[in-house]
Amino acid sequence: MIFGSRSERHIGSDPLHLSLGLDIETVEQPERETEQITYTRNKTDNKKGSAIRLALPSHLHREEHIIEPQEDITGARKIGEVITEVLEYTPGKFYVERYIRPKYVFPEEERIVIGELPAMPIPRGNAGAGLLAHLLISKFADHLPFYRQVQQFKRQDIDIAESTISGWFAATCRLLEPLYERLVTRVRQSGYLMADETPIPVQTRDKPGSTHKGYHWVYYAPEEKLVCFD
């Protein structure tokens, strides 16, 4: 009998080992036939690091905006149009802003003109400012985590991955950095300031699995009713 864990069991080929006459004939297994399977798929042109537009549900109401080129298109021939859809939100309702930009070509000049798309909060993204504001207000003012917001959206047949919302959140925070810096300046300039120190465990990448003691400072300017977290 051989003792040990399953991974340690081994019967050597030592000729001094006794044979009990129970040698088992080794049967060679026939080689399995192999077959080559090939398939084709559509090539995507998404570059690494570029934003991926969310496919918006067809049942949502569309508000269309026709954006014509600013220059004179007299004599130009329309050859198509570019459609950009942005998911928006007003209190209690999702809808889609649909921007239609006709494309024109000047036959004699072989030049194509198209209207300019309005600036978006997130470049190459399709989340509107109203939706982004709703996400942040729900999280920080109503204390509703993103995963619960995702569950609410699914009940309205709006399927948005939590990772997508997290990406929108990070991009929106970068847009708000100038306002935060201005808030910090206003709080520091206050003549009367209250502060609170809260210890918190902090985990860093260089020491996974362990934490060190950190501090969260909260400042309150009661005269101006301003709050700042540091």
C-alpha angles and dihedrals in degrees: 000000000000119000129200140074119315092257092053099051112113134159111204127213095239108154090213091068112107118251118220094197091254097111110155118220112241112236116204113228114229115245113260118241114244130212131196117233120196131178140174130226137181113272115238121214096206109134121215110273095015121126118260114219116232117237104242121219115259095221094068121102114258124217107198126210120189111209114192123191114270094227125079110277097187108144093016122126121221111238101174143305140256117229122201121185124199124190110230136180136206120181105297098358141078120207139161127244105215115199114194116192115184116215120221133189129203103221095204095048098033087224126142123213129190136172119263118254115236116255113273126211090236115035112239089002127116102216114113126223092251092055093047091050090050092052094052096042091050091050102043105024100033095031092231112151119223094250090059091048088052089054091051091050092051090057086061092047091254107134110194121160117236089232089058091052090048089055091050089049093053092048092049092051089056089053090053096051094097090054091049092051090050090049091052090051093050093049093049091050092056116115093218119042133174122199138187129196118211120183115222133178111251125201121199131193094240090061108037116189095022133082138204130207116271134172133232114205122202120192125196127190102197096188092059095025093232125151126198129185118205 
